[in-house]
Structure formats: structure tokens, C-alpha cells
């Protein structure tokens, strides 16, 4: 972690997956609003470049933590490091996540387990650690980045869709528990977004991978505004909102067949 600037007049946001895509765009928005940034990502070079780019434009303190959240110890190590530095996290953004692509019978078990660790376990672990402090202070905000994938099963990406269903269900439940505590939790559900997701999931040639993507900047703006208003759920994009609602009244077998076609 870089040298910590100890100004007490800055609120602090911790963002995972902050080196690119939605995470980087959220970092810009928070910096623009005067937040100290704690940017977390697994690739040191990419994270350093992203932080350096932001530091050229913004005068807020920007610190980086290089951690791979597929390591079960990473959430505790992040939390303990900030505790030692006496840094209070006012906002937590659980943005880190990735997908795997292919028939479940053929995908690599190690990849699936790492994905579940990042998308589900690390998100829950970080939420547990930082939420307790927020509730004690009666102040704080959390954003968990889910996906429109959370609303239906996803053949060819079965485990990924399931992880996002967990994130959405978990987030909505905790949001309800937080009523009248002074703390809010928002689930952001983007649809296909221009980022490195498709490349890492190795699904560029699928119909899904070739669809027109929403701009990460727009998705971040929608999520940021909703979180600041204390909303529980925000689905990015009108088309995605309509599709998410349509899924609820469409036979599950039909929905699953449609998603399989899109993911093939």
C-alpha cells in the first residue's frame, strides 16, 4: 500500500476491481466528489497505472492495495491493513468479479471455485467486516455489483449466473435488515457492459459477447446516483429493466432456452 495521507476531512471509499471498467469509472466519480480512494485489484501494473491517471486529475489521496480476492485470506488482510493504518471506510464498493464460459461438464473446476470465491465469498466477507463498523457508527454505504444475470439461469455460464443471483438476493436481504440504522446497501445490476469481462470469460464469439454493450461510465453513473440516494436496487438501462421484469412472468423453461441461445 502506498503512503497514506492522513487528512481527516476526507471520506474514504474502498473499491474492489478498481483498475478498469465499472470499478475505475466509479473511482473517478468518488474522486470527483472529494473521496479518498482505496483502490483494490489483483494486477499491480494495471492498478498503478489507473491510480496514477486519477492522481493527475484529482487532489484527493489515492492508495492502492494489490490483492487477488480468489485468495480466501484477502478480505481479512485488506481489513486488517486498514485497521492498522486507522483508516475508516465510509463506503464499500464490492465490484470485483469475473465469469467462466462453457458447458459446466467441461469447464475447469479450479476456475469455477476461484470465481465463486471472488464473486460470492469475498463479497460477503468484506461486507461482513466493514458493515459491522458502519452499523456501530450509524453511517455508511455499500454497493454490491450484481448483474442482470441474477434474474435467470444461465446455460453456458451456469455458475456465474448463480453467483450473481446470490449477490442480488443477499444484497436485498441485508438492505432490509439495515432499515433505520443509518447504513444503506445498494445492488447494481448492469447488463452487458464494455469492459474486460467478455475477454476474461473467453466468450467474445458468443452472441452475448457480440451484443452492443453499455458504456461503463454510464453504468457507474447510474449506480453511483442510486447508491447516494440509498436505493436498494438499480438495473442499468431501460431495456435491461424491461427484460428483468419480463423474466418474472415468462415460463422458466423458455427463459432458460433463450439465455442458452444468447450465450451460445
Buried (B, 14 or more C-beta within 10 A) or exposed (E): BEEBEEEEEBBBBBBBBBBBBBBBBBBBBBBEEEBBBBBBBBEEEBBBEBBEBBBEEBEBBBBBBBBBBBBEEBBEEBBEBBEEEEBBBBBBBBBBBBBBBBEEEEBEEEBBEBBBBBBBBBBBBBBEBBBEBBBEEEBBBBBBBBBBBBBBBBBBBBBBBBBBBBBBEBBBEBBEEBEEBEBBBBBBBBBBBBBEBBEEBBBEEBEBBEEEBBEBBBBBBBBBEBBBEEBBBBBBBEEBBEBBEEBEEEEEEEBBEBBBEBBE
